[in-house]
Amino acid sequence: LEVIDIRAVCDLAHEAGAKVIVDNVFATPVLQHPLELGADIIMYSATKHIDGQGRTMGGAILTSDMEFFENSLTPFFRHTGPTLSPFNAWVMVKGLETLDLRVARHCENALAVAEFMSDKKGVNKVLYPGLESHPQHELAMTQMSSGGTMVSFEIDGGKEAAFGFLNRLGLIDISNNLGDAKSLTTHPATTTHQRLTPEERHAIGISDGLVRLSVGLEDIEDLKEDLDQALG
């Protein structure tokens, strides 16, 4: 959950003649608009918040750069044919109709979870851009309209303690997916970042005790109860 200064990166990249691509999945199209910050291309895994219910797989690419669109993106699509099925596309479009409402609830729950976990014994630190304790809180709030749907926290005791916590969860599922109506959690050191060496993971702040939580739409008291008993 490190926050990148998109406008600063765009200024540097454009000065060097490069294009800027932003993976905007964590922030969602509701909370952050990279094209307005100077980015050239935005990409989404639409399986995440856009569908938001784990039903279909798909993606989206947005751009205001017509040279890229006409000379790179369009020929690629024509020659390789990565086209969604009509049904999957319809599901994604239907998901867009409720995206704003769902993301608002995700963010409300995520902030509540982050505050709740910040006071818990056995939790070394909580990372959530919406918390003032986040090292880049001010930057996040200039780029995003809310803190987002993702929370990460470090369980004291390393991998063994983190696995014990994950295995005791009842309401929250273990999954590498995110942006779902259901709260999902994963252990980055052994999943999303398992190909990095321990030294590389340490350099980017991913410890063996770090847990990533995609906060869903459940009742917040149910989520707190599940997290509390799993820590217990």
C-alpha positions in Angstrom: 0.0 0.0 0.0 2.8 2.4 -0.9 1.3 5.4 -2.7 3.0 6.7 -5.8 3.0 10.4 -6.7 1.4 9.9 -10.2 1.7 13.6 -11.3 5.4 13.7 -10.4 6.1 10.4 -12.2 4.2 11.7 -15.3 6.2 14.9 -15.4 9.5 13.0 -15.2 8.4 10.4 -17.7 7.0 12.8 -20.3 10.2 14.9 -20.0 12.1 11.8 -21.1 9.6 11.0 -23.9 8.0 8.0 -22.1 4.4 7.0 -21.6 2.9 6.3 -18.2 0.8 3.3 -17.5 -1.2 3.2 -14.2 -2.6 0.0 -12.8 -5.6 1.6 -11.0 -7.2 -1.5 -9.6 -6.6 -0.8 -5.9 -7.8 2.8 -6.2 -10.7 1.9 -8.6 -12.1 4.4 -11.2 -14.3 5.8 -8.5 -11.6 7.0 -6.1 -8.8 8.0 -8.5 -8.6 9.4 -12.1 -5.0 9.0 -13.4 -5.7 10.6 -16.8 -6.4 13.9 -14.9 -3.0 13.5 -13.1 -1.2 13.2 -16.5 -1.1 9.4 -17.1 -1.4 8.2 -20.7 -2.8 4.7 -20.1 -4.9 3.1 -17.4 -5.4 -0.6 -16.9 -7.9 -2.6 -14.8 -8.6 -6.1 -13.8 -12.3 -5.8 -14.2 -12.7 -9.0 -12.3 -12.1 -6.9 -9.2 -14.3 -4.1 -8.1 -16.0 -3.6 -11.5 -17.5 -7.0 -11.4 -17.1 -7.1 -7.7 -18.7 -10.5 -7.0 -16.2 -13.0 -8.4 -18.3 -14.0 -11.3 -16.3 -13.3 -14.4 -12.7 -12.6 -15.6 -11.9 -9.6 -17.7 -9.9 -6.4 -18.1 -10.1 -2.9 -19.4 -7.6 -0.5 -21.0 -8.3 3.2 -21.1 -6.3 5.9 -22.9 -6.4 9.5 -24.1 -3.3 8.9 -26.3 -4.6 8.4 -29.8 -1.2 7.4 -31.2 -1.0 4.5 -28.7 -4.6 3.6 -29.4 -4.3 3.5 -33.2 -0.8 2.2 -33.6 -0.3 -0.2 -30.6 -3.6 -1.1 -28.9 -5.9 -1.5 -31.9 -3.5 -3.7 -34.0 -2.8 -5.9 -31.0 -6.5 -6.5 -30.4 -7.0 -7.2 -34.1 -4.2 -9.7 -34.4 -4.6 -11.5 -31.1 -8.3 -11.4 -30.4 -8.5 -11.0 -26.6 -12.2 -10.3 -26.6 -14.6 -10.8 -23.7 -17.6 -13.0 -24.2 -20.8 -11.0 -24.6 -22.2 -12.4 -21.4 -19.1 -11.5 -19.4 -19.1 -8.0 -20.9 -22.7 -7.7 -19.9 -21.9 -8.7 -16.3 -19.2 -6.1 -16.1 -21.4 -3.4 -17.5 -24.1 -4.3 -14.9 -21.4 -4.1 -12.2 -20.5 -0.6 -13.2 -24.1 0.5 -12.4 -23.5 -0.2 -8.7 -19.7 0.5 -8.5 -20.0 3.9 -6.9 -22.3 2.6 -4.1 -20.2 -0.5 -3.5 -16.9 1.2 -3.3 -18.3 3.8 -0.8 -19.3 0.9 1.5 -16.0 -0.9 0.9 -14.1 2.3 1.9 -16.3 2.9 5.0 -15.6 -0.7 6.2 -11.9 -0.5 5.3 -11.4 2.6 7.4 -13.3 1.0 10.4 -11.2 -2.2 10.1 -7.9 -0.2 9.9 -8.8 1.8 13.0 -10.0 -1.4 14.8 -6.8 -3.3 14.0 -4.6 -0.3 15.0 -5.5 -0.8 18.7 -5.0 -4.6 18.8 -2.4 -6.4 20.7 -0.4 -8.7 18.5 -0.5 -6.3 15.5 2.8 -4.5 14.9 1.5 -2.0 12.4 -1.5 -1.2 10.1 -1.1 0.3 6.7 -4.1 2.1 5.2 -3.8 5.3 3.2 -6.9 6.7 4.9 -5.2 6.7 8.3 -3.2 9.7 9.3 -0.5 7.3 10.5 0.1 6.2 6.9 3.5 7.7 5.8 1.9 9.0 2.6 -1.5 9.9 3.9 -1.4 13.5 2.7 -0.3 12.4 -0.9 -3.0 9.7 -1.0 -5.7 12.2 0.0 -4.6 14.6 -2.8 -4.9 11.9 -5.4 -7.8 9.8 -4.1 -11.2 10.8 -2.7 -11.0 8.1 0.0 -8.5 5.7 1.5 -9.5 2.7 -0.6 -10.7 -0.8 0.0 -7.4 -2.5 0.9 -5.9 -2.8 4.4 -2.6 -4.5 5.3 -1.3 -5.2 8.8 1.7 -7.0 10.3 1.0 -9.8 12.7 3.6 -10.2 15.5 5.3 -13.5 15.2 6.1 -13.8 11.5 4.8 -16.4 9.1 3.7 -18.9 11.7 1.6 -16.3 13.6 0.2 -14.9 10.3 -0.8 -18.4 9.1 -2.5 -19.1 12.5 -4.4 -15.9 12.2 -5.6 -16.7 8.6 -6.6 -20.2 9.5 -8.7 -19.0 12.4 -10.8 -16.6 10.3 -14.4 -17.8 9.8 -16.3 -15.1 7.9 -13.3 -13.8 5.9 -12.0 -16.1 3.1 -8.4 -16.7 2.1 -8.0 -15.8 -1.6 -5.6 -13.8 -3.8 -8.6 -12.0 -5.4 -9.7 -8.6 -4.2 -12.4 -6.0 -4.7 -15.1 -8.6 -4.0 -18.4 -8.2 -2.1 -16.9 -10.7 0.3 -13.9 -9.9 2.4 -10.8 -11.7 1.2 -7.3 -12.0 2.7 -4.0 -13.3 1.6 -0.4 -13.7 2.8 1.8 -11.7 0.3 5.1 -13.2 1.2 4.0 -16.7 0.1 1.6 -15.7 -2.7 1.7 -12.4 -4.6 5.4 -11.7 -3.9 6.7 -15.3 -3.3 9.0 -15.1 -6.3 11.0 -12.3 -4.7 13.9 -13.1 -2.4 13.5 -12.5 1.3 15.9 -9.5 0.9 13.8 -8.1 -1.9 10.6 -8.5 0.0 12.1 -6.8 3.1 13.3 -3.9 0.9 9.7 -3.2 -0.1 8.2 -3.7 3.3 6.7 -7.2 2.9 7.5 -9.1 6.0 6.6 -12.7 6.8 3.9 -11.5 9.2 2.2 -9.1 6.7 -1.4 -9.9 5.9 -3.4 -8.2 3.1 -7.1 -7.7 3.5 -9.6 -6.7 0.8 -12.5 -5.4 2.9 -15.9 -6.4 1.7 -19.5 -5.3 2.2 -20.3 -7.4 5.2 -21.7 -5.8 8.4 -18.7 -4.1 10.1 -19.4 -5.6 13.5 -19.3 -9.1 12.0 -15.9 -8.3 10.4 -14.5 -6.9 13.7 -15.7 -10.0 15.6 -14.1 -12.3 13.1 -10.8 -10.4 13.2 -10.8 -10.2 16.9 -11.4 -13.9 17.5 -8.7 -14.8 14.9 -6.2 -12.7 16.8 -7.3 -14.2 20.1 
